[in-house]
Amino acid sequence: MTDTPEPAVAWHVATPGVLVVTLQRPRANALGLPIIEGLTEALDSASARGDIKVVIVSSSLPGFFAAGADIKHMATVDATSFTAYGDALRGVLDRLAGDTWIAIAAIDGLALGGGLELAMACHLRVAGNGARLGLPEVSLGLIPGAGGTQRLPRLVGRGRALGMMLTARQVPADEALTMGLVDRLVPEGTALEAALQLADTLLEMSLPAQSAVIRCVDAAFDTSLEDGFRFEVAQEQRLFEEGEAKEGITAFLEKRPPKFS
Ligand SMILES: CCCCCCCCCCCCC[C@H](O)CC(=O)SCCNC(=O)CCNC(=O)[C@H](O)C(C)(C)COP(=O)(O)OP(=O)(O)OC[C@H]1O[C@@H](n2cnc3c(N)ncnc32)[C@H](O)[C@@H]1OP(=O)(O)O
């Protein structure tokens, strides 16, 4: 009787409103089809539930968050499949990066190539002290093709992004914190625990308002300052009229915690 292999991705509701997605594809969480399909199913499950406010992406493999796109598989595909697989990977990362939820990457171990691109598609990143982050694609004759050339400079600035991508170097977690590539640095092996604590804080806030912040911040990189201000005002107005602002304001005046949906 052959044991059925463990799925490449597992997920569970850790606490109400918080979905933990666990990458568990030996030996390095290479982002092949099993992980792309697993991530897609996990996000489909979160969407279907309708009550998920925070998605945490973590790894159960010691020493690895994810080592990037599956190079072994890459060696076997033609250009058409390469593009198709790339589109599939970019598609699931774009879903993660959307405003439906707040996504946190809990990084212990190596986050390289597509693995770091996966982490950068998340809104926030928590890294354990031993983590190392890099985009080594130029060492393969490629570029970070799952959003890395666009998301990294937006996080750390042009100079640091070029320095990382042109040299393929791995950045230790403490340096990544000073660069703004990670948001919290925690003891090695505790990134998931810290991400769950961060999720508790996020859950106290209004998700419609947080989603509007995400839309405004993303707009800031794609529009003029003047148009960005206009977009911000429109979001603020909509939240005041239709959102949870009345509950938030009332709760403050009544000196009680707000009851957001
Ligand atoms: C559906 C997708 C299919 C893929 C084809 C199409 C892809 C389309 C992509 C388009 C979008 C681009 C996305 C992205 O930008 C591109 C990339 O991510 S390219 C890959 C970038 N990552 C790397 O270059 C890291 C490669 N790995 C390493 O440098 C080292 O393995 C390590 C991570 C530094 C660890 O080193 P060690 O501790 O010495 O361990 P090993 O090297 O022995 O590795 C252990 C074991 O894991 C295997 N492995 C490691 N990384 C990968 C990987 N990225 N893909 C596949 N397999 C990997 C390694 O081969 C070892 O396996 P074993 O030899 O024991 O069988």
The ligand as a MOL file (V3000), in Angstrom:
LIG
                    3D

  0  0  0     0  0            999 V3000
M  V30 BEGIN CTAB
M  V30 COUNTS 66 68 0 0 0
M  V30 BEGIN ATOM
M  V30 1 C 5.0690 25.7260 -12.5980 0
M  V30 2 C 6.4680 26.2460 -12.5310 0
M  V30 3 C 7.3880 25.3430 -13.2750 0
M  V30 4 C 8.7140 25.9850 -13.5150 0
M  V30 5 C 8.9840 26.2060 -14.9690 0
M  V30 6 C 8.5180 27.5090 -15.4820 0
M  V30 7 C 8.8690 28.6400 -14.5540 0
M  V30 8 C 8.3880 29.9630 -15.0660 0
M  V30 9 C 8.9080 31.0360 -14.1780 0
M  V30 10 C 8.5600 32.4010 -14.6930 0
M  V30 11 C 8.5210 33.3600 -13.5290 0
M  V30 12 C 9.8970 33.5550 -12.9050 0
M  V30 13 C 9.8350 33.2660 -11.4140 0
M  V30 14 C 11.1990 33.4780 -10.7250 0
M  V30 15 O 11.5920 34.8430 -10.8100 0
M  V30 16 C 12.2690 32.6140 -11.3280 0
M  V30 17 C 13.0180 31.8730 -10.2670 0
M  V30 18 O 12.6620 31.8080 -9.1260 0
M  V30 19 S 14.4030 31.0610 -10.8440 0
M  V30 20 C 14.9930 30.2120 -9.3800 0
M  V30 21 C 15.6140 31.1540 -8.3920 0
M  V30 22 N 16.1500 30.4060 -7.2590 0
M  V30 23 C 17.4300 29.9960 -7.2130 0
M  V30 24 O 18.2150 30.2470 -8.1020 0
M  V30 25 C 17.8560 29.1940 -5.9960 0
M  V30 26 C 18.3630 27.8200 -6.4560 0
M  V30 27 N 18.7890 27.0200 -5.3200 0
M  V30 28 C 19.9840 27.2530 -4.6940 0
M  V30 29 O 20.7150 28.1760 -4.9670 0
M  V30 30 C 20.3320 26.3030 -3.5780 0
M  V30 31 O 19.5700 25.1270 -3.7530 0
M  V30 32 C 19.9840 26.8940 -2.1870 0
M  V30 33 C 18.5580 27.3310 -2.1460 0
M  V30 34 C 20.9250 28.0720 -1.9180 0
M  V30 35 C 20.2080 25.7880 -1.1540 0
M  V30 36 O 21.5070 25.2560 -1.3160 0
M  V30 37 P 21.9000 23.9750 -0.4840 0
M  V30 38 O 21.5730 24.1760 0.9370 0
M  V30 39 O 23.2950 23.6340 -0.9010 0
M  V30 40 O 20.9090 22.8290 -0.9640 0
M  V30 41 P 20.8160 22.1950 -2.4230 0
M  V30 42 O 21.2840 23.1540 -3.4500 0
M  V30 43 O 21.3920 20.8260 -2.3910 0
M  V30 44 O 19.2280 22.0930 -2.5850 0
M  V30 45 C 18.5150 21.1100 -1.8620 0
M  V30 46 C 17.6280 20.4160 -2.8590 0
M  V30 47 O 16.6170 21.3720 -3.2910 0
M  V30 48 C 16.7080 21.5020 -4.7110 0
M  V30 49 N 16.4110 22.8630 -5.1100 0
M  V30 50 C 16.8730 23.9870 -4.5220 0
M  V30 51 N 16.3880 25.0860 -5.1500 0
M  V30 52 C 15.5860 24.6150 -6.1620 0
M  V30 53 C 14.7870 25.2490 -7.1550 0
M  V30 54 N 14.6610 26.5630 -7.2480 0
M  V30 55 N 14.1250 24.4560 -8.0390 0
M  V30 56 C 14.2100 23.1050 -7.9540 0
M  V30 57 N 14.9290 22.4340 -7.0120 0
M  V30 58 C 15.6110 23.2030 -6.1370 0
M  V30 59 C 18.1240 21.1050 -5.0800 0
M  V30 60 O 18.1730 20.7100 -6.4180 0
M  V30 61 C 18.3580 19.9720 -4.1110 0
M  V30 62 O 17.6340 18.8590 -4.5930 0
M  V30 63 P 18.3480 17.4320 -4.7150 0
M  V30 64 O 19.5970 17.6820 -5.5340 0
M  V30 65 O 18.6700 17.0350 -3.3010 0
M  V30 66 O 17.3410 16.5600 -5.3820 0
M  V30 END ATOM
M  V30 BEGIN BOND
M  V30 1 1 1 2
M  V30 2 1 2 3
M  V30 3 1 3 4
M  V30 4 1 4 5
M  V30 5 1 5 6
M  V30 6 1 6 7
M  V30 7 1 7 8
M  V30 8 1 8 9
M  V30 9 1 9 10
M  V30 10 1 10 11
M  V30 11 1 11 12
M  V30 12 1 12 13
M  V30 13 1 13 14
M  V30 14 1 14 15
M  V30 15 1 14 16
M  V30 16 1 16 17
M  V30 17 2 17 18
M  V30 18 1 17 19
M  V30 19 1 19 20
M  V30 20 1 20 21
M  V30 21 1 21 22
M  V30 22 1 22 23
M  V30 23 2 23 24
M  V30 24 1 23 25
M  V30 25 1 25 26
M  V30 26 1 26 27
M  V30 27 1 27 28
M  V30 28 2 28 29
M  V30 29 1 28 30
M  V30 30 1 30 31
M  V30 31 1 30 32
M  V30 32 1 32 33
M  V30 33 1 32 34
M  V30 34 1 32 35
M  V30 35 1 35 36
M  V30 36 1 36 37
M  V30 37 2 37 38
M  V30 38 1 37 39
M  V30 39 1 37 40
M  V30 40 1 40 41
M  V30 41 2 41 42
M  V30 42 1 41 43
M  V30 43 1 41 44
M  V30 44 1 44 45
M  V30 45 1 45 46
M  V30 46 1 46 47
M  V30 47 1 46 61
M  V30 48 1 47 48
M  V30 49 1 48 49
M  V30 50 1 48 59
M  V30 51 1 49 50
M  V30 52 1 49 58
M  V30 53 2 50 51
M  V30 54 1 51 52
M  V30 55 1 52 53
M  V30 56 2 52 58
M  V30 57 1 53 54
M  V30 58 2 53 55
M  V30 59 1 55 56
M  V30 60 2 56 57
M  V30 61 1 57 58
M  V30 62 1 59 60
M  V30 63 1 59 61
M  V30 64 1 61 62
M  V30 65 1 62 63
M  V30 66 2 63 64
M  V30 67 1 63 65
M  V30 68 1 63 66
M  V30 END BOND
M  V30 END CTAB
M  END
